[in-house]
Amino acid sequence: MKAIEFRDLFLLAALWGASFLFMRMGAADFGPIPLIELRVLIAGLFLLPWLIRSPDQGQLWQHKTPLFILGAAGSAIPFTLIAYSTLFLSSGFASILNATTPLFGALVGVLFYQYRFTAVQLLGLLVGLSGVALLVWDNAAFPEEGGFLAVMAGLGASFSYGIAANYSKSKMSLVNPLVNTCGSQMAAAILLLPFAIVTWPSQMPPLESWIAVTILGVLCTGFAFLLYFRLITRIGPHKTITVTYLIPAFAMVWGAIFLDETVTINMITACLVILLGTALSTDLLSGTIKAIRLKLSTTR
């Protein structure tokens, strides 16, 4: 990759890592559902001008039903579950749980899409799940009250992302990614609207929370997806997905700097174990080794 592509990859990881920080800042004042309603609505409106200028904008209406399914499984449900988890868990802890998304994606592929595990991928799944067990074992990382449900919510979000990823690959692979993202964000906003109205806070949230949700929608969602699309175009999806490995590190750093969150050795160890399991279960590690061998053989 070129220097500009490394820069974009790290910027994307920094933005998606920061999303856990801003969700934690706004979730208590807005409540999980209203917070995410604002997040997806702002992101959809931010992306709308690019979609209007796109020659593929007609795909939005053609794929309205799949976009609503994608909006539910890929945004409305997991975003809300993560926002709930941040009421009890640190930003870093929540981001480590989110790093299990590729593991659940592979598991959903096996259960519902006739995807077959190799022995190495099965080992990777077991390693990744052991990392989750190691993370949850550290009772000091989250409070007893609400902590268990928060962990389950974080893992449920990853499972929902896994469903969305497989559904998107199966049903939406030929659709413009901008249509997928803008359409799914607007669909998520429509789906969450009645629930957001019912659970809207009785007191107006402070200015800091409004700033947090605005940054969350514009930068951590809308702009981040534009950056994501550009990376996929330039370096391909397999290299772009390595951003997953950087997000927990940024989330832990942002949480420690701005919210004085504690980063434990157990969290770091569990993060490394989960990422190793992800690399094995998604064939990323073996693919990287093959690429290095190929490059070495061509330079001899």
N, C-alpha and C positions, 0 to 999 in steps of 0.2 A: 504494500500500500504506500501511497505517496504521503508526504507530510500533512497535506491539507485533509486527507482522508482520515489519518490518525487523529487530527484535531477535531474533525466532525464526530468521530466515534466517541472520543472522550467527552465532548460537549454534550452529546446525546445521553451518555451514561450519567453525566453530572445533572442534567435536567430531569431524567427519570428517577435518579436517586433523590433529588430535591423534592419530587412529588410526595414522597413519604413525609418529609418535613412539613410541607405546606398542608397536607391532609391532617397531620397531627395538630398543627396550629389552628385549623379551622373547624375540626370535627366537634369539639366540645361546645363551641358557640352556635354553630349552625345545626348540628346534628348530622349524622352520616348521610341520610337521604337528601336533605336540602343542599348540603355541601356538594354532593356528586351531581345533583340536578344542575346546579350552577356551573360545575366544572365541564360537563358534557355540552351544555348549551353554549357556553362561552367558546369552547373549542370548535363546535360546529359552525358558529357564526364567524369565527376567525378564519376557518378554512373555506367558507362559502364563496368568497370572491375568486379564489383560485379555481374552485369547481365550476363557477359560472363561465370562466374563460376557457375551460377545458372543452375540447371537441367531443369528449365522451360523457358530457353531462346527461345525455339521454338515458344512460345506463341506470341512473338513479331511480327512475320510475319503473324501468323494466325489471329491476331486481328489488322492488320495495319489500316483498315478504322476506327474502333472505337477509336483507339489510336490518330488518327488525329483529330477526333471530340473532344475527351477529351483534346488533346493538345491545341485546339483552345479555347474551353469554359472554361477550367480549368487553363490555363497558359497564352497563347498568348494574349487573349483579356483582362482578368482581370488584369494581371501584367502591361500591357501597360496603361490601364485606371488609375490604382493606381499611376504609375510613372508620368502620366500627372497631376494627382491631387496634387502630392507632389511639383509641380512647384509653387503652390499657397497656399497650406495648410500645416500646421505643421505636423510633424510625428505623434504626438499624436492625432490630429484631424482626420487624414486619417485612423489611426488604429481603432478609435472608429467607423467610418463609416464601416470599414471592419468587425467589430463585429456583424453587422447585417446579416452576411452570413447565419447563421442557420435560421433566420427568413425568408429570401428569399428562402432558401432551402425548408422550410415547405410550403411556398406559391406556389412554382413551383410544389411541390408534389400534392397539391390540384388541381391546374389548369390543369396539364398535365398527372398526374400519378394516378388519382383516389384515392388520399390520402384524408381521411376525418378528419376534425378538430373536436376536442372535444371543449366544451365550454371554458375550461381552456386554451387550445391552442389558441383559437380565442382571448381570453382576452390577452394572451401573445403577440400575433401579434400586437394588438392595443397598448399595453404598449410599445413594442419595437419601433413601428413607432412614438409614442408620444415622445420617447427619441430622435429619429432622428430630429423631429420637434423642440425640445428643443435645440438640438445642433446647428441646422442651425439658430435658432432665435438669437443666440449670434453673431451679426454682427462683433463684435470686434475680433472674433476668426479667421477670414480670410479676406483678402483684397477684396474690392468691385470689382475691375477689375479682371475678370476671376474666382472669387470665386464661383459663382453659378454653372458655368460649371464644376468646379473642384469637387464640392459636388456631382453633378449629375454623374460625372465620377466615383467617389468613390462608390456611390450606384449602378451604373451600373456594376461595378466590382463584388460587392456582389451578384447581381442578376445572373451574369454569373457563379460565383462559385456555386450558388444554382442549376443552370441547370446542371453543371458538376457533382455535387454530386449525383443528382437524376439519371442522365444518367449512371454514374459509377455503382451505386447500381443496376440499372436495367439491364445493359448490360455487366458489367465487374466484377461482384462480385466473379466469380470463377477464375479470372486471378490473377496470382502472383502480389502482390502490387508493387514489385520492377519492374516488367515488365510494369505495369501501369505508374509508375512514370518516369522511364528512357525513355520508349517509348514515353510518352506524351511530355516530355521535348525536346526530339530530334525532334518530330513532330512539336512542337511549333517553334523550331529554323528554320525548313525548311519553315514553313508557313510565318514567319516574315522576312526571308532573303531578298526577293526582296524589301520589304518596307524599311528595314534597309539600304540597299544599296542606295536607292533613297534619304533617309533622313539623311545619314551619315554626321556628322559635317564637315564643310570645314576646321576647325582648329583642330589640334590634341588636345584632352582633356588632362588636366594636370595629373600628376602622381597620385595625391590624388584621382581623379575620377576613374582611372584604378584600384587602390587599392580597392576602394569602390565596384566596380562591381565584382572584383575577390572574395572578401569576400562574397558579395551577392550571387554569384553563388555557391561557394564551401561550405561555412559554413551555410548561411541562407536558402539555397535551397537543395543542394546535401546532406550534412551531416545531416541537420535538418530532411530530409525525412527518412534517415536511422534510426535516433533516433525515429522518429514517428512510423516506422514499429516495432521497438523493443518494444516500449511501448504498441502497439496494441497486440503484441504477449504475453506480460507479464501481462497486466492488462485489456485488452479488449478495444474495440472501444469506449464504452460509458464513461469510465473513462478518456480515452485519450482525448476525445473531450473537456473536461473541460479546456484544454489549451487555448481555445478561450477566457476564462474569464480573463486570465493572460496577454495576449498579449498587450492590450491597456495600461495597467499599465507600462509594460516595455518600450513600445514605447514612452510614455510620459516622463518617466525617462531619457531614452537615449537622446531624443530630448532636454530636459532641460539641461542635463549635457554637451553634446557635441556641440549643436547648439544654446544654450541660448534661446530655445523656451519657450513661456509663456504657463503655464498650468492654466486655469481659473477654478473658482468654477463651472461655468456653464458646462464646459467640463467634469469635474468629476461627476457632478450630472447626466448629460445626459448619460455618460458611465454606471453608475449604473442602470439607468432606462432601457437602452438598454439590459444590461446583465440580468436584472430581466425578461424582456420580452422574451429573448432568453431561459432562464431557464424554463419559463412557456410553451412557444410554442413548445419546443422540449421534454417536459415531463421529463426533467432532474431533476427539483425540486421535482416533485411528486415521481420520482423514487428514489431519495435520501432519501426522507422522509420515503418511504416504507422500504428501506434498513435499516434505523436507527431503525424503529419500529421492524423489524424482528430480528435485532441484540439484541435489548433490551429484546424481548420476549424469545430469546434463552438463555439469561444470567440469567434469573430469576430462 
